[in-house]
Amino acid sequence: MNFIKFTTKSEVTTSKPIRKKLLFILFLNISDLLFTWLFVGKYSGIFYEANAIAKVIVTNFPLCFFLKISIVLLVILYWNYRLKGATLKGLFISNITANLVLIMYILINVLHLFNLLVLLYTKRLLS
């Protein structure tokens, strides 16, 4: 669990670990999108979208893909741009923020994996 490490201010000296976390956040965002589309699009009688904003666009996969990926990608690109001139305090805050976002996305993806196991166990996915 060294990747998601809450460091002290004196340990944060470079933005490289934060950039790796940002790429992982993008990967987890894409997997969240695919899982959400699978569950809500294919199995809408069993699962529903809890996010009120995403509920409107989740049934239109191309639009959902474009919006979800482009918005997160723009935030990550801006975040990466801001890291270039960041002070040690800014790097420390960015590291904590990246860790919190990672934890959130990991929990969401674990929930999706649990739902996938439930589907496989009940054989609804195979029929």
Legacy VTK file of the C-alpha trace (Angstrom):
# vtk DataFile Version 3.0
C-alpha trace
ASCII
DATASET POLYDATA
POINTS 127 float
0.000 0.000 0.000
3.003 2.220 -0.493
1.391 3.691 -3.618
-1.406 5.328 -1.610
0.709 6.750 1.148
-0.150 9.809 3.179
3.270 11.378 3.523
4.457 14.156 5.744
5.261 17.539 4.247
8.999 16.865 4.376
8.635 13.639 2.339
6.882 15.258 -0.633
9.606 16.608 -2.899
8.490 15.750 -6.439
5.287 15.539 -8.435
6.169 12.209 -10.115
4.232 9.972 -7.648
1.235 12.298 -7.915
1.312 12.059 -11.717
1.262 8.256 -11.467
-1.757 8.516 -9.193
-3.494 10.784 -11.706
-3.029 8.171 -14.444
-4.402 5.497 -12.129
-7.389 7.746 -11.354
-8.069 8.009 -15.097
-7.890 4.206 -15.440
-10.268 3.717 -12.504
-12.626 6.319 -13.983
-12.767 4.386 -17.264
-13.387 1.092 -15.463
-16.125 2.777 -13.395
-17.742 3.973 -16.611
-17.637 0.511 -18.196
-19.010 -1.198 -15.096
-21.755 1.411 -14.753
-22.716 1.030 -18.389
-22.785 -2.762 -18.046
-24.921 -2.761 -14.926
-27.284 0.102 -15.688
-27.447 -0.378 -19.452
-27.689 -4.159 -19.627
-29.279 -4.926 -16.265
-31.430 -1.876 -15.617
-34.080 -3.986 -13.906
-31.570 -5.052 -11.266
-29.269 -2.034 -10.936
-29.861 1.694 -11.064
-27.614 4.741 -11.197
-27.378 6.394 -7.787
-25.798 9.589 -9.143
-28.638 11.920 -10.175
-26.508 13.742 -12.751
-25.158 10.577 -14.369
-28.618 8.990 -14.374
-29.643 11.283 -17.228
-26.757 10.394 -19.553
-25.820 6.822 -18.576
-28.220 5.229 -21.059
-26.552 7.071 -23.961
-23.148 5.347 -23.937
-21.327 7.535 -26.519
-22.411 10.727 -24.752
-21.671 9.253 -21.332
-18.230 8.063 -22.471
-17.381 11.430 -23.992
-18.539 13.488 -21.006
-17.157 11.285 -18.244
-13.774 10.746 -19.869
-13.335 14.281 -21.206
-14.276 16.009 -17.946
-11.987 13.831 -15.830
-9.206 14.077 -18.426
-9.463 17.879 -18.474
-9.313 18.014 -14.668
-6.278 15.704 -14.651
-4.516 17.705 -17.373
-5.149 20.943 -15.476
-4.008 19.313 -12.226
-0.854 18.076 -13.970
-0.228 21.560 -15.361
-0.588 23.091 -11.888
1.863 20.566 -10.430
4.707 21.993 -12.545
5.061 25.141 -10.472
3.772 23.772 -7.192
5.455 24.507 -3.894
6.158 21.747 -1.391
2.951 22.661 0.421
1.034 22.458 -2.869
2.573 19.055 -3.629
1.607 17.853 -0.166
-2.006 18.987 -0.606
-2.131 17.492 -4.118
-0.826 14.186 -2.789
-3.506 14.044 -0.092
-6.213 15.000 -2.599
-5.022 12.388 -5.108
-5.036 9.761 -2.355
-8.595 10.631 -1.343
-9.812 10.489 -4.956
-8.006 7.167 -5.438
-9.611 5.702 -2.330
-13.035 6.839 -3.554
-12.564 5.300 -7.010
-11.116 2.094 -5.552
-14.155 1.718 -3.293
-16.499 2.336 -6.231
-14.687 -0.243 -8.364
-14.700 -2.788 -5.526
-18.455 -2.283 -5.277
-18.741 -2.865 -9.032
-16.688 -6.071 -8.729
-18.950 -7.229 -5.911
-21.995 -6.560 -8.106
-20.370 -8.513 -10.930
-19.823 -11.462 -8.601
-23.450 -11.290 -7.502
-24.539 -11.336 -11.145
-22.297 -14.283 -11.934
-23.437 -16.145 -8.838
-27.110 -15.717 -9.658
-26.381 -16.697 -13.288
-28.240 -13.652 -14.599
-25.204 -12.672 -16.636
-25.057 -16.047 -18.383
-28.706 -16.313 -19.403
LINES 1 128
127 0 1 2 3 4 5 6 7 8 9 10 11 12 13 14 15 16 17 18 19 20 21 22 23 24 25 26 27 28 29 30 31 32 33 34 35 36 37 38 39 40 41 42 43 44 45 46 47 48 49 50 51 52 53 54 55 56 57 58 59 60 61 62 63 64 65 66 67 68 69 70 71 72 73 74 75 76 77 78 79 80 81 82 83 84 85 86 87 88 89 90 91 92 93 94 95 96 97 98 99 100 101 102 103 104 105 106 107 108 109 110 111 112 113 114 115 116 117 118 119 120 121 122 123 124 125 126
